[in-house]
Each structure stands twice: as C-alpha cells, then as structure tokens.
Amino acid sequence: MKKASPLIFVLLCSLCVAGAATAQNANGSLDFIARVSPTAARPEPVRQFTFYVLTKSYTDICKDVEAQDVPPDRQKFIDDLKVSPELKEWLKAHDVLDLTSPNLDKSLTPDEILHIPEFLLAYQRTNSGGVTNGIPKPKYVDADKTDHPDRYQKQHDQYFAALKKFIQAHPESISGMELELSGINPQAKWAQLQSERERRVTRIAPEVAQTKYLVAQTDTDLDGRASIANLPTGNYWISTLNLDAGAGDVRLKWDVPVTIQGGRSTRVELTNLNATDAHGSTP
C-alpha cells in the first residue's frame, strides 16, 4: 500500500482549515449592553442577568401558547351557575359579571328588578325595615297559591304593579342593591378562571421558548455587557422571557429584534426605550 504524499497531506489540512475559516466567517456575533433608568435617576447596568437569543419573538410565543390554552367560555360559565334562569339570561345579554359593582343600579330597569328573583330579593332587602318610606308591601301569601290561586294571582299582580310604579318614581331606591348580591356574585369565580389560565401561560411559555426557539443564552457582567460569538446569519430576538430586570421604581422586560450578518459584530443597547414595562405587560 502506497503512503500518502506529504504534500497531499498538507494540502488537505489547508483545505480543512480554510473551510472552517469560511464557515466561521459566514457567522456573526452579538454584543449588547443592558441598562435600566429609574425615574429621575441615572441609568444602572443590568448585572449578572440571563438573556436569551430566540428565533421567534417571545411575545409571539406567548400568543401561540395562549391560543392552545382555550379561554373559559363565558356562556358555559353562566350556564353552570347556580342561579335562576332569568338571571342567567340577563347575564348573557349584558357585559356584566360583577353584580357587586356600584354602577349596577344604572344597568337595571324596573321590569328586570321585578322579574329576576335575585334582583327582586336584593331590592326588597335593601328597602326593608322601614328604611324607605311608602314602599308597597305584598299582601299575597304562598299558601294562597294552592288554596286560593285567583286571589293569590290578583294580589301578586297588584303588588308588582304598585312596586313598579314606586321604583319608577323613586329610582334612588335601587341604590345599594349590589350589597345584597355578594353571595351570588360570579365575578370572583370568573376572575379565578382567568387568573389560572394566565398562570399556565406564564409557566409554559418560557419552557416552549427554551426547547423550540433558543439559539443561545448568556449572562451580563457587572457592567451590564454580554457577547455571543458564532451566531448563524439571520433574524433573532434578545429576550428576558418572563423575567424582568429592575432598578429603583422601574422593572423592564426585553423582546428586541436583531439581525445577525456574516462576518460582522452586531451591537445593541437595551434601555427603557426598547423595553416593556413589566408592571403592565402580559406574560
């Protein structure tokens, strides 16, 4: 067997080195610095904080996760409530779930108060005990519903007609009804369902980002600076995921697009101007 010529061996090595150098030149690097400016104070570096380079915006990743986690269905939620059919229909027809809102009285008509059992009971309790002068009193009794149905119906209709006239003449008597509805108020349960969904998205989105879209991650130094070498050419996002960096009274999240070009170093400054206020942002 013939041995390879030393010249051929050197040539092959040179080609390998050249190929590796060409591949490396096709990649680029990223240098960035992160600072947070508190209100009426100097910018402070974001020290020893982990940043992630993603192939997709973290905001869009969160939207994808939200789309897969179907939000609670309002109609079904109302159907499952243990309240009267009349109240269920009223809730479906109105953009209201908080029955303890101080503005509830502005949403109600006299007919709704009279024909929705929960509203009627709340109105009667609000105006009971002689608090409201001149309010009609019911004369019908439940026993007559079976024993004397005609009398019951007549007195029932008379009471409702008189009460409707009284409510129309005294709209202020509706005020305070919401205090009597706290026991059946569906808002707390609805808010809990919404909150549970938000927590799921907050937990799952960072996992999806790191398993499907992560290219690199790095920690900043004490000056808030970081570098990532050998990034393939393309579009990326510098992200803090669901974490926020703070200084003074300000807390920020970043999800900043950046383009990497072969053989070049891309420099980015992360500041308040290209960040999102963590206090008012979604996951």
C-alpha positions in Angstrom: 0.0 0.0 0.0 1.4 3.4 -1.0 1.7 6.1 1.6 0.1 9.4 1.0 2.5 12.1 -0.2 3.4 14.7 2.5 2.4 17.4 0.0 -1.1 16.0 -0.4 -1.5 15.7 3.4 -0.5 19.4 3.9 -2.9 20.4 1.1 -5.8 18.5 2.7 -5.1 20.1 6.0 -5.0 23.6 4.4 -8.3 22.9 2.7 -9.9 21.8 6.1 -8.6 24.9 7.8 -9.8 27.2 5.0 -13.2 25.5 5.0 -13.6 26.0 8.8 -12.5 29.6 8.5 -15.0 30.2 5.7 -17.8 28.7 7.8 -16.8 30.8 10.7 -16.7 34.0 8.6 -20.3 33.2 7.5 -21.4 33.6 11.1 -21.6 36.8 13.1 -21.5 37.9 16.7 -23.7 39.8 19.1 -22.6 42.4 21.6 -25.1 44.1 23.8 -25.4 46.2 27.0 -28.5 46.4 29.2 -29.3 49.4 31.4 -32.4 50.4 33.4 -33.1 54.1 34.1 -35.1 54.7 37.3 -37.3 57.7 37.5 -35.3 60.9 37.9 -32.0 58.9 38.3 -29.0 57.7 36.2 -29.1 54.5 34.2 -28.0 51.4 36.1 -26.4 48.4 34.4 -28.3 45.1 34.5 -25.7 43.0 36.2 -25.4 39.2 36.1 -28.8 38.7 34.4 -29.6 36.0 31.9 -30.6 37.0 28.4 -31.8 34.6 25.7 -31.4 34.7 21.9 -34.5 33.3 20.2 -35.5 32.6 16.7 -39.0 33.8 17.4 -40.4 36.8 19.4 -41.2 35.8 22.9 -44.4 37.9 22.6 -45.5 35.7 19.7 -44.5 32.6 21.6 -46.9 33.6 24.4 -49.6 34.2 21.9 -49.1 30.7 20.5 -49.3 29.2 24.0 -52.5 31.3 24.7 -54.1 30.1 21.5 -53.5 26.4 22.6 -55.0 27.1 26.0 -58.6 27.8 25.2 -60.0 30.6 27.3 -63.0 30.0 29.6 -66.3 30.1 27.7 -68.5 32.8 29.2 -71.8 31.3 28.0 -70.9 27.9 29.5 -69.7 29.5 32.7 -73.0 31.3 33.1 -75.0 28.1 32.3 -73.2 26.3 35.1 -74.0 29.0 37.7 -76.5 28.1 40.5 -78.8 31.0 39.9 -82.2 31.4 38.4 -82.8 31.0 34.6 -83.9 34.7 34.5 -80.6 35.9 35.9 -78.6 33.7 33.5 -80.4 35.2 30.6 -79.7 38.7 32.0 -76.0 38.0 32.4 -75.8 36.7 28.8 -77.5 39.8 27.5 -75.2 42.2 29.4 -71.5 42.7 29.5 -71.6 42.3 33.3 -70.4 39.6 35.7 -69.7 41.7 38.7 -73.1 42.0 40.5 -71.5 44.0 43.3 -70.4 46.9 41.1 -71.6 50.3 42.4 -72.9 51.0 38.9 -75.2 48.1 38.9 -78.3 50.3 39.6 -77.6 52.1 36.3 -77.9 48.8 34.4 -81.2 47.8 35.8 -84.8 48.6 34.7 -87.8 48.3 37.0 -89.0 45.3 34.9 -85.7 43.5 35.4 -85.8 44.0 39.1 -89.4 42.6 39.3 -88.8 39.6 37.0 -85.4 38.4 38.1 -85.8 36.7 41.5 -82.3 37.6 42.8 -82.7 41.2 41.9 -86.2 41.4 43.5 -85.0 39.9 46.7 -82.0 42.2 46.8 -84.2 45.2 46.2 -86.6 44.1 48.9 -83.8 43.6 51.4 -82.3 46.9 50.6 -85.6 48.7 51.3 -86.8 46.6 54.2 -87.2 47.5 57.9 -88.8 50.9 57.2 -85.7 52.3 55.6 -87.7 53.5 52.5 -90.9 55.4 53.1 -94.0 54.5 51.1 -92.7 51.3 49.5 -95.6 48.8 48.8 -95.9 45.7 50.9 -97.0 42.4 49.4 -100.4 41.1 50.6 -100.3 37.7 48.9 -99.2 34.6 50.9 -97.7 31.4 49.5 -100.4 29.3 51.0 -103.0 31.0 48.7 -101.1 29.9 45.6 -102.6 26.5 46.1 -105.7 27.1 48.2 -106.9 30.4 46.6 -105.0 30.7 43.3 -107.2 33.5 41.9 -106.8 35.7 45.0 -103.1 34.9 45.1 -102.6 36.0 41.4 -104.7 39.1 41.8 -102.7 40.3 44.9 -99.5 39.3 43.3 -100.2 41.3 40.2 -101.3 44.3 42.3 -98.1 44.2 44.3 -95.9 44.1 41.3 -97.8 46.9 39.5 -97.5 49.1 42.6 -93.8 48.2 43.1 -93.0 49.0 39.5 -94.7 52.4 39.8 -92.8 53.1 43.1 -89.4 52.2 41.5 -90.1 54.5 38.5 -91.0 57.3 40.9 -88.0 56.6 43.3 -85.0 55.4 41.2 -82.8 56.2 44.2 -84.3 53.2 46.0 -82.3 50.9 43.7 -79.0 52.2 45.1 -77.3 49.8 47.4 -78.8 46.6 45.9 -75.3 45.4 44.9 -74.5 44.9 48.6 -77.2 42.2 48.8 -75.8 40.3 45.8 -72.4 39.4 47.1 -73.5 35.9 48.0 -74.3 35.0 44.4 -71.7 37.3 42.6 -70.0 35.2 39.9 -67.1 37.7 39.3 -64.7 36.1 41.8 -65.0 32.7 40.2 -64.7 34.1 36.7 -61.6 36.1 37.7 -60.1 32.9 39.2 -60.5 31.0 35.9 -58.9 33.8 34.0 -56.0 34.0 36.5 -55.4 30.3 36.4 -55.1 30.5 32.6 -52.6 33.4 32.8 -50.5 31.4 35.3 -50.4 28.4 33.0 -49.3 30.6 30.1 -46.6 32.2 32.3 -45.3 28.8 33.3 -45.4 27.1 29.9 -44.2 29.9 27.6 -40.6 30.0 28.9 -40.4 26.2 28.5 -41.6 26.4 24.9 -39.2 29.3 24.2 -36.1 27.4 25.5 -37.0 24.0 24.0 -38.1 25.1 20.5 -36.6 28.6 19.8 -33.4 29.0 21.9 -30.2 29.7 20.0 -28.0 30.9 22.8 -28.1 32.4 26.2 -25.6 34.4 28.2 -25.3 36.4 31.5 -24.3 40.0 31.6 -21.2 41.1 33.5 -21.0 43.7 36.3 -21.2 46.5 33.6 -24.3 45.0 32.1 -22.4 43.8 29.0 -22.5 40.4 27.2 -21.3 38.8 24.0 -22.3 35.8 21.9 -20.0 34.6 19.2 -20.5 32.4 16.1 -24.2 33.1 15.5 -25.5 32.0 12.1 -26.7 34.8 9.8 -30.4 35.5 10.4 -33.1 37.3 12.4 -33.3 36.8 16.2 -34.8 38.3 19.3 -33.0 39.2 22.5 -35.4 38.3 25.3 -35.7 38.1 29.1 -38.6 35.7 28.7 -40.9 36.1 31.6 -38.3 37.6 33.9 -37.8 41.3 34.5 -34.9 43.5 35.4 -35.2 46.3 37.8 -33.6 49.4 39.1 -35.3 51.7 41.6 -39.0 52.0 40.8 -38.7 50.6 37.3 -38.9 47.0 36.1 -38.4 46.1 32.5 -38.7 43.2 30.1 -37.0 43.0 26.7 -38.0 41.2 23.5 -35.9 43.1 20.9 -35.4 42.0 17.3 -31.8 41.9 16.0 -30.3 40.9 12.6 -27.0 39.0 12.6 -24.8 39.4 9.4 -22.0 37.1 8.5 -18.5 38.2 9.5 -19.9 41.2 11.5 -20.5 42.1 15.1 -23.9 43.5 15.8 -24.1 45.9 18.7 -27.4 46.5 20.6 -28.2 48.8 23.6 -31.1 47.6 25.7 -32.7 50.5 27.5 -36.1 51.8 28.8 -36.8 52.9 25.2 -36.9 49.4 23.7 -38.3 47.6 26.7 -41.7 46.8 28.1 -42.9 47.9 31.5 -43.1 44.6 33.4 -45.9 46.0 35.7 -48.3 46.3 32.8 -47.1 43.6 30.4 -48.6 40.2 29.6 -46.5 37.0 30.3 
